[in-house]
Amino acid sequence: MIHKDDTPTNAAAATLAADDDLTIETDLWAEDASAPPSLRAGAEVIRRFWKTLPHAPGVYRMIDANGHVLYVGKALDLKKRVASYVRGIGHGGLRTMRMIAETVAMEFITTDTETAALLLEANLIKQLRPRYNVLMRDDKSFPYILLTGDHAAPQLVKHRGARVRKGRYFGPFADGGAVNRTVNALQRAFLLRTCTDSYYENRTRPCLLFQIKRCAGPCTGEISQEDYAKLVDEAGDFLTGRSIAVKRRLAHEMQEAAEALEYERAARYRDRLAALSAVQGTQNINPQTVEEADVFAIASEAGMFCVQVFFFRNSQNWGNRSYFPRADRNLPEEEVLSAFLAQFYEDKPCPRLVLLSHKPTECALLQEALSDHAGHRVEVAVPKRGEKYTLVAHAHRNAQEALARKLADTASQDKLLGAVAQAFGLERPPRRIEVYDNSHIMGTNAVGAMIVAGREGFMKPHYRTFNIRSTDITPGDDFGMMREVLQRRFTRLVKEGARLIEAAPVDPEFAGDDEVADEGAFPSWPDLLLIDGGQGQVGAVRATLKELGVSDVPVVGVAKGVDRDAGRETFFVEGRAPFRLPPRDATLYYVERLRDEAHRFAIGTHRARRKREFTKSPLDEIAGIGPARKRALLLHFGTAKAVSQASLEDLRSAPGINAATAGMVYRFFHDRDG
């Protein structure tokens, strides 16, 4: 059970004040006259909330003046934990002192156990992304292979997201490319269908996949249900680790076919064996004694952390992924890894064995929390010898190599951002660059696109698209479209107070310290706008920003060169004459990459919208007509146009369409025509 408590009450304070055990004996910040005023004020806020806290497990949140959560923590005893902030025990770091100084309010949630508090803490950190917590930066879901179980002819597909569909899931895989390659190879090996159920049900003859021997053709009876079920069982056996038995069985059948002089059938078995060998060839470092485990190793250097994760399922290696969590550079690796694990499994299934390179803080508590979350016993171990140790050592080496590459890329990116600042006269290298472009065909399906770049390259989670909505814009008016995009973008930023958050005053006692600098937080307010266009586009952008009260964001126009040649672009910067950068200049290439990425993103979005318009059916606009009824109408009448021209009696006679639905469809088309 969870109980929320976010405001101290006078009655509770009076009751608790009588308990001598609850007195803070040493108020470090209040007694230290040299402590900054903001630190003493923050400590006093924490002390005021501390007075009403119970001796119970729970989660606490520290909140700043703008209402944003600074930090989320959990505790076995909330009162003792919060008291430590006021005492200054174990909190001597400047980063924590700054966090205390910025605190103006706190919120608390009590839980029944510390395990529940740990799980709740991980959930809140992922939702709120507090500035002072260890944060996972890459939170994409992992792909799985799904062998469906809700159809007479099971389907083999790649799956992401919640595992709600009935069937057998195999994975996780580290990336979608590995899943695609594996599914393609399994198609050749087991001839299982990958088509959708609706496509399957409407086939009258085998599709091309049957002709090229990638599907057994169950849709038209080319294979019996019993034989197809055997293929499904073989695929399941292979994916659950019984690959040797499957290959031995296929080899035996190939030999029998060859001895019977059925060379075509023997060739099919040969091709299936080759496909299985290709799948196994991609699974290197397959362990002999570890059937199911996730392996985590952490490395740190120059204030950055890298967590390398390897996935082993059914004694096969399903790949690895690198994570670069945001954390205080002075935190020990064990603490970062512990916080990372709690967040990592918050929305993912956990295997029965988790192998680590470092023993996490509160290892027993973490193991208990993961077991509760997974619904089965989870063992968390730091191996010291044997094959498990070899797996962890291999992961640790990969973590070090990935971190070295990341640091090299970051250093190179810092040089480019510094060169951009010098080329365009900026006061400091930009942390966030936003690039805008439009795409349309004669004004139709017009979209605006924004791509974002920073120290880590292209920041794709921050990309945005804008469907042009205004009816006052003349078709093809690029200036008007850009004006709408910028209005919507910056109106939202101003409304959310993004500028105020990043420009929040910092106590001079804490400013400029490397330990405190929040370099990992990616800003939401841009330091530079790049516009694909010339003087006219730049003027329209500046006018729009001025109307919104934004005057301190530099705008640079990038006009295409003569004959649209790359390398001959002209740049437009306020207060300077149009200029070009030297040919083969690194800054020029970098700006071209940004411009081309915005162009690619805008065109891709426009094409996707245009494709949706092409395939759009008027039946989609009828309220109450779902996919099943839409399919029934199209199967009976053939086209949406025929449906629109059908009489009420014909609509009622369509299979699966009742009188009420028929009347709804009839009125939609005929009332609109009238």
N, C-alpha and C positions, 0 to 999 in steps of 0.2 A: 504494500500500500504506500502511496506517495502523498505527502502533506505539504502544502505550500505555505510559506511564511515570509513576507517581504516587507513588513512594516512593524517596527517596535511599538508596543503599547505601554502606556503609563502603568497600567495595572500589573502587567507582566514584569515590568521593570522593578516595581516596588516589591513584588514577591521574590524575585531572584536576587535583589540586592541584599536580602537578609541572609543569604547563604555565603559564608565566609570563603568557601572553597572556590567561589567564582570570581574572586578578586584578582585583577592583573597586578602582580607585585611589582613588575618592572616595566614601566611605560617608556621605552627607549626614546621614541621620537618626541614625546612631550617633555622629557627631561633634558634632551639635547638642545641647548639654545642655539647651536650652530646649524641645526637642521633647517632646511628651507621651509618657509611658511606653508607652501602647498603640501609638503610632506606631512607636516604636523596637522594640517587641516584634514587631509585624507585619513590619517591615523585616527583622528577624533571621530570622523564619520564611521569608521570601522568599529571603533570602541562603542559608539552609541548603539549600533546594531548588535554587537556582541553581548550586550547586557541582557538581551531577551532570548538568546539562543538556548536550546536544550542540549543536554549531553546525549546526542543521538546521531546516527549516521545520516548522511545526506549530501547534497550538492549546493554549492554557493556560487553566485555570480557577482562580479564587481563591475559597476556601471559608471560611465563617465558623464560629463555634463550634457552631452548631446543625446543621451539615452542609449548609447551603444555599449554592448557588453565588451569589457576589456579582458576578462579572464573567467574561465569556468574551472572550478576545482571540486574534488570530492573529499570526504573525510569520514573516518570511523566515528569521530566525536566532533561535531561542528563547533561546539563552544571552544574546545581546546585548539582546534585548527585555526579558527579566526583569531583567537587570542594571540597566536604566534606572530601575526602580522603587526599587531600593536606592540608586542614586546620586542620585535626585531630579531627574534631567535630564528636562525636559519634563513633569514631574508636580508642579508647584507648586500646582495648584488644591486648595482645601480638600476638594472632593468626592473627589478621588483620594486625598488624604491620609487621609480617613476610611475609604475602601475598604481602603487598606493597613493601617490600624490594626485593622480588623475581621478581617483575614485570619489564619487559624490553620493552613491547609493549602492545598496546591496540587495540581492534577492536570495531566498533560501528555499530548498525543497528537501524535506526530510523523507527518508526511506526506511524500510524495515531492516535492511541489511547493508553492509558495505559493498557486497557484490552488486546489489541493485543500484547503489550509488555509482559504482564504476561504470556500469552499462549506461546509466542515464547521463553521466558526464560525457562519455564518448558520443552519445547521440546529440547532446546539446552543442558540443564542440563542432561537429560536422554541420549542424544547422546554422549556428550563429557565427562560426569562424572568428573567434575572438583574437585580438591582435597579439596577446601575450601567451597564447597556448601553442603547443606543438601542433602543426596543421598538416594534414595530407594535402598535397597540391593536385594530385591526379586521382580523381574519384570516379573514373569510368568503370562501368560494369564489365565483367569478364564474359567472353563468349563461351558457350557450351555447344556440344553436339547433342541433339535431341532425336531420339528414336520414339516417335509418337505412339501412344497407346489408346487413342480414341477413334481408331478407324480399322476396318477389316484388313486394309492393306497399309501397314504402317509406313510413315514418311521419314526420311532422313534429312534433317535440316540443321542449319546454324541457329542458335537461340541466344538472345540477350534479354536481360530484365528479369522480372519476377517469374519464378518457375511455377506457373499456375496451370499450364496445360498438362494433361495426363500423358505420361510416358516415362522413358528412362533418359536421364541426363548424364552426360559424360564430360568431364572437365574438372576445373576450368582450364581454358587455354590462355596463354599469355597475350595473344593478339588474334585479330580476326583473320589475318592472312594465313596463319597456321590452321585455323578451322576450315577455311575455304579449300586449302590444299588437301587436307585430310578428307573432307567430304567428297571432293572430286575423286580422290583415289579409292575411297570406299564405294563410290558409285560403280567404278570399273570392277572392283573386287566382288561386290555383293549384288549389284544390279538393282538396288533399291530406288524407289521413286523419290524425287525431290519436288514434284509439282504440288500445287495447292489442292485442297479437297474439292473445291468447285471445278477446277480444271479437270481433275481426275473423273468427276462424275459426268462431265459433258463430252467425254471423248467417244468417238465412234470408230476410230481407227488409231493404231499406234502412232505416237509422235516421233520426232526425229531422234530423240534419245534412245528409243528402242532400236532404230535403224543403225545407230553407231555403237550399239552394245554398251549403253550406259544405263539401261533400265530393262527390267524383265517384262514390262508391259502388262501388269496386272489389271490395268484399267479396261482392256478389251479382251481379257481372258487368254492372253498369249501364254500365261503361266497359271497353273491352278493355285487356289488359295493355300492348299497344303504345301506345295513346293515353295511358294513365296514365303510362307511362314518359316520354312527351314532356312531360307536366306536371311530372314530377320534374326532368327536365333543365332546363326553363324556370325552375323555382324555384332550382335550383343556379346557373344563369347569373345570375339576379338577385342572389342572395346573394354571388356572387363579383365583383360590380361591373359586370357586363354588363347593366345595367338599361335602358340606352337601346335596345339591340338587342331586348330582350324587349318593351319597350313599343311599339317600332316594328312588331314582328311582330303583336302583339295589335291594334294600330290598323289594320293592313292587313287582318287577318281580320275585324274589325268592319265595315270598309268593304265588303268583299266580301259579308258577310252582309246588309248593308243594301241593296246593289245587287241582290241576289237576292231581296229582299223577305222575308228570314227575320229579321223584327224581334225575335223572342224570342231567337234566337241572338246577334244583334247587341247586344241589351241585356245579355246575359251577359258579352260581351267588354267592354262599356262599364263594367259593375260591376267587372270585374277590373282594368281600367285605373284606375278611381277608387281601388280598394284599394291598388294599387301607388303611386299618388301620395300616399296617406295615409302609407305607410311611409316614402317619401322625404321627406315633409314633416317627419317627426320627426328626420331626420338633418341638423341644421344644421351650418354650418361644414365642409362637405365639401371637402377639399383637392383641388387639381388635380394636384399633383406628388408627393404623398405617398400611396402605395398602402397601406402597412402600417407602422404605427409606434405606440409608446406615448410619450406626452409627459408629463414630470414637471416640476413647478415647485414650489419651496419658498418659504415666507414665514415670518417670525418676528416676534414682538412680545410684550412683557411676559413673556418667559421661556417662551412657547409656540411650537410649530412646527406648520405645516400643509403637507402635501404634497398637491398636486392632481394627479390622474392622468386623462389623456384617452386613449381607445382609438380608433385609426383602423385599420379593416380594409377592404380592397377599395375604397379611396378613399371610405369612408363613416365618419362619426363615430358610434361605438357608445356614446357617453355618457362620463360622468366620475364620479369619486368622490373625496371628501376624506378624508384621513387626518391624524390628530393624534398623531404618535409621541411617546412619552415619552423625554425626553433632558435632559441637564444644560443648563440655560439658557445657560451660557457656551460651549457647543460652537459652532463656526462652522457655518453652514448647509451648506457643502460636505461636512463630515464627517457631519452628520446624514443628508443625502441619500444619501451613499455607503453608510452602514450600512443605511438604509431599503431601497435597491435590492437589496442582497444578500439581505435577508430576503424581500422582495416576490416575487422570482422563484424562491425555494427550492422552491415547490410549484406554480408556474404556468408555462405555456409562454411563451417569450420571442420577440417578433417580431425581424425582421432589423434594425430601426432603433429606437433609443431616443434620444429628444431630451430634453435637460435644460436647466434654467434656470441651473444652476451647474455648473462643472467639478468632478466628485467627486475626492476624494483617491484616489490610486493608480488613475487612470482606465484606464490600459492593463491593469492587473491585473484590474480589474472587467470590462473588455471580454472579456478572455481567459476569465475564469471563466464569464461568461454564455454565451459561445460553446461552451465545453465542456459546460455544463449543457443547452443547447438542442440541441446536435448539429448546429448550422450557424453560420456566421459572423454575429456580432451587432456592429453598429456603434453605439458610444456617442458622441454628438456634442452640442456646445453651439453651436447656430447663431447667427450674428451678423447675417444679412440674409436677405431673401427670404421665401418662404411658410413655411418651417420656423421662422424666427424669429417670424413672426406667430403661429403656433400656440403656441409656447412663451410668448410675451408674453400671449396670451389666457389660457393656463393659469395664469400667474403672477398675473394680475389676479383670476382666480377664487380662487386660493389666498389672496390678501390679503382678499378679501371674505368668504370662508368663515371665516378666522381672526377677522376683526372680529365676525362673528356669534357665533362660539364664545366669544369673550371677553365679549361682552355677555350671552350666556346664562349663562356661569359667574358673572359678577358678580351677576346677578339671583338665581341659585341660591344663591350665598353669603349674600345678604341673607335669603332664605327660611330657610336652615339656621340663621342667627343668630337669626331670630325664633322658630324652633322651640326652640332652646336656651333662650331667654328665657321662652317660654310654659310650658315643662315643667321649668324650674329646672335645666338642665344646666350643667356647669362650662364647657363650650366647645361650639361648633357641632359637630354630629355629622358625621363623614365618611362613615359607612355606617349607613343606616337599614334595618332588616329589618321587613317587615310580613307577618303570618301570618293565614291564613284557612282554613277547612275547607269542604268541599262534599260533599253526599251526598243521597240520597233514601231516607228511612226507614232510614238506616244502610247501604244497599247502595252498592257501588262508591265507598266513602268515600275521599277524598283530602285531603291537606293541601297547602297551597301557600305558598311564600315568595317575595315579590318584594323587590328591593333597589333603593335609591335613594341618590344621593350628589351630589357637586358637578356631575356631568355629567347629572343627571336620572335616569331609570330605567335601571338597569344590567342589561339583559336577559340578557347572558351569565351572570349570577350567579343568575338565577332557579332555583328548585328545586321539584320536586314530590315528595310522599311518599305512596305507596300505603299505606293503613292496614292493617297486617298482624296486629295483636294479636287473638287470639280471645277475650281476656278482657274486651274493651270491649263494653258493652251497645250494641246498634244505636241510633244517634242520640245517643250520649253525646259531646257536643262537648268537654267537659272532658277526657275520656279520650283523644280523638283529638289534642287539642292537646298533652296530656302526652307522647304517643308521638312526635309531630313534634319537639317541643323536645328530648326525650331523644336522639333520633337525630341531630339537628342539632348539639347542643353536645357530645355524646359524641365525635363525629368531630372537631370543632374542637379539643377538649382533647387528643385523641389525636394530632392532627397538630401540636400545639404552636403553634397560630396566635397565641395570646395571648403566648407567650414570644417569638415572633419580633418582634411589634410593640412589645413592652415591653423589648426588648433594651437593656441599658445603653449609653449613648453617652458617650464621653469628654467631660468638660466643656469641653475646648479646642475641640471641634467643635460643641457643642450650640447650637442657636438661630441659626445662621448661615443667611442666606437662600440662599446658594449651595449649602449642603449639604442643606437641607430637602428631603426626598423627597416633595414634594407630589403627584407624578404617580402614585405607587404607591397602588393602591386596596386598603384593608385587607380582610382576611378576617374579622376579629373585629368584631361590630357595636357601635356606640356607643349605639344606641337600638332597642328593640323596640316596635313598634306592634301591638296585638292587637285584632282585631275582636270586641269583647265588653265586658261590664261588669265589675263587681267580682269576680264568680265566676271568670270567665276569667283575670283578672289574678292572682287568688290562686292558681289552679292553676299558672299559669306561674311565679310566684315560688317556689312550693313545689318545682316540678320543677328549676329552676335551683339552688336551695339544695341539693337532693340531689346535684347534680353538682359542687358546690363553686364555683358561679359566683354571686358576690354583688355585682358592681360594674357590671352592665349594667342601665341604667334601663328600666323597663317601663311603658308607657302603654296603658291600655284606651280604646277608642273605641266608646262605646255609641251606637246609633242614637237619633235624637230621637223625640219624640212623633209617633205615626203614621208613623214611619220617614222623617220629613221631613229632607232635607239642610239643614244650617245650624243645626240644633238639637241637635247631638251633645253628649253629656256625656263628659268626660274623667276618667279615674281614674289618679291618680299617687300613689305611696307617700308617706305623710307629709302629704298634703293632702286636704282635703275635695273631693268631686266638684265639678267646675266646668265652665262653658261659656266659649267664646271669643266675643267680640263678633260680631254679624252682619256679614257682608260684610268680615270680617277676612281679610287675605291669608294668614295662617298657617292659618286655618280651611279656606280653599279648598285650600291645599296638602295638608293632612292628609286632606281628603276625596278629593283626587286619588289619594293613596297608598292609602287604604282601598279606593276603587273599583277601582284597578288590581289589587290583591290579590284582590278579589272576582271581577273579570273572569277573571283567570288561574286561580283555583280552579275556577270554573264551567266554563271551557273545558276544563280538564284532566279534570274529572269527566264532562263530556259525551263527550269522546273515549274515555275508558275504558268508559263505558256503551255507546257505539256498537260498540266492539270486542267487548263481551260479547254484544251482540245478533247480531253477524255470526259469532260463534265457532261452529265446527263440531266435533262430537266426533271427526271424522277428523283434526283438527289434533293431537289428543292421542296418536295412534298413532305410536310410534317406527318410523321407517323408511318412513313414508308421506309422500312429498314432493308438490309441486304437480302433477306429471305424473300420478302414480297417483291422487291425489285427484280430479283432473279426469276421469280415465278412469272411476272409480267413479261419480261424479255423472252423467256423460253416459250411463252404462249403466242406473243404477238410478233416477236423477232426484233423489232426496233422500238426506240422511244417515240419516234414519229408515228408509228402504227398505233402505239398505246394512246397517243394524244388524239388520234382520229377515230378511236373505237367508240362505239355506242355504249350506253350504260348497261344494256343487256349483255353485250359481248364481254364487258369487264366483269360482270357478275358470273359469267360462265367460265372464266379463267380458273384453272386449278389453284387452290391455295388462297383465293381472293374471296372474302366474304362481302356481303352487301354493303356494309359500312365502309369498307376500304374502297370498293368500287365507286361508291358515291363520292368519296373524298378525292379520288383520282379524277373522276369525271368533272367535278366542280372546279378543280384546280386548273384544268386546261380550258374549259369552256367559259368559266367566269372571267378568266384572264383575257380570253379572246374578245369577250363582250366588252 
